[in-house]
């Protein structure tokens, strides 16, 4: 919160305020610590004074007690006094008491009988009305010899001695009064004021009446409290002293704090003044220092603004900066040069292909759009190196790169063969894809341009003393016929070159409508991606039953994926599955199928229907690192036996990465899954490979089955394939059975299973159960 306050102020202000704050806090801490230590010292001195005064007071009381004790003993031992007491001679008793009190300067001399009843005193007029029993009966009862008592708002220190003749015939009570004069003497002795308190009432005090009225509450309530000079605002510090031999009387000692407060305040003011002087000097110094730092920084800020605006020339230093800031300024200059070089390098890398030095796709797109924006007609020629991957594999990557660089050199040299006013732009848009943009006046120029390109680019290349011809495929589009949008034109030229590669045409011109088909496929890929992510997916499965020709039962089916897109159109599975393979979505699509099939088998199992289901896999699926784990986990999650899942791969898929795929298929076989070779007969498997494949069945491609009843050649192929499969210990399935005649022939050949529209078209899961129940009831 504290630092947040300075986020929107200048560095100079931040340094000044931060320095001031730190200095202020430091000064405050030191000053406060000094005050606390000083206050603690004064408080200790005061406590020591109180402790000393208490000891002196106790010693004084003890001395008076000894005087009283001696005098009382002398009086009690006086024969005449004892005789007068025994004869109840009141006048004699009073005379003796008076003389004895004058001799020791006692304020109280009283004689009582053995029950504490008043007999006589040294001043009968003064003490005759005292109910002595109420004051001294406790003395007599508890045999207390000395005590401080309060009698009619007067405080006395008294002592009691028995009068014996020889038995106890009475008690002599002698005491000194703590009158105002006595309290003043004690005050001078203790250097503290003294007050006697009984039952919440002040009886006697050395304090003047004004002070006593103001401090009476504090005197009564205080119980040996500690003093705090920092937080105390009273004029006196009071501490009580409990006297053991007293009649519930408490002695309170009072120390005046006025002098301590004055001394302490003067010390505080002097400390504060010194702190303020230090703070002022420190802030002034920090201000000067901040100027030494911030002024060069302002120059550096101006320099960075110049650099950020593209001005990398750093002027010489005109001011006397500190050494560190001088070095920083110079470093900024070096940095500016480095940024300029790096910016040029980044710009080059952002716009150029690093291998060939030609424009990259983004840069040529920008350049073409700029030309189109000024109404310049453009011809775009995209060309692709035929079988560049094979060339790389044969001659090595370095030699392949050399060919690409030579193509770039020829494109750069080609510019000189066009009219000076012509614009010729060249780029490498992909690994072996190049794009040339040439300004044209009319379409009639295209033929000459293409011939010029071909003569320059298809001239033999010299590679390690080997003359090599590099065939190219060209795709051509132009802004006159095909639009003024650079992105579309480049896409159309690239797409046309791809079509040239597929159709083995050396060059093709873009035809209207081709782009729409291309975009339709892109949209399908995007929709398919969304469909796989949706919880309620528009994808669904149909199941085509397989007939067991040996038993006539239905115990297997094939899962076939279907899709109704957002427009409500049925999308051909061959189309979107191929697009999924091209776009990298095939693995997610197959995972979706596996999960749906496992759920459906589990549901059928619960309903009492025992079906095995075939799932079509691609080479990408089986090679994916998570495929086996996902398959095993999904089947286990839905409580499905692995034997109920048949994995179908084509011969082409197995050959894609034979070593890896065979390893994974063997592993899946050990886990209990079955494997089928799909579309057998049209792929790449040799008999030598077939015997080593870890498969359970062969699925004869439907191209041999559709016209089986009419083609003797197909019959020979199918019958021999079935025989071969059985000799290898494999189950054989024929797909594409469309009529009863074909079914009869397959049964005759010993085929194990068949599937096709003659048995049933692919059905949804609930429809398959209805069809199955009908089939069972009629067969």
Helices and strands as residue ranges (DSSP letters): G 3-6, H 11-77, H 79-87, H 90-104, E 108-112, E 118-121, H 124-127, H 132-142, E 146-151, E 154-164, E 168-177, H 180-190, E 193-198, E 201-205, H 209-221, E 236-242, E 249-256, H 258-308, H 323-351, H 361-373, E 378-385, H 388-395, H 397-414, G 415-417, E 424-428, E 433-439, G 443-445, H 446-457, E 461-463, E 466-468, E 472-478, H 479-482, H 486-503, E 507-509, H 514-533, E 539-548, E 554-563, H 573-583, H 586-607, E 612-616, H 619-623, H 627-637, G 642-644, E 645-650, H 651-656, H 658-670, E 674-680, H 687-690, E 697-700, G 702-704, H 712-727, E 731-735, H 740-749, E 753-755, H 765-778
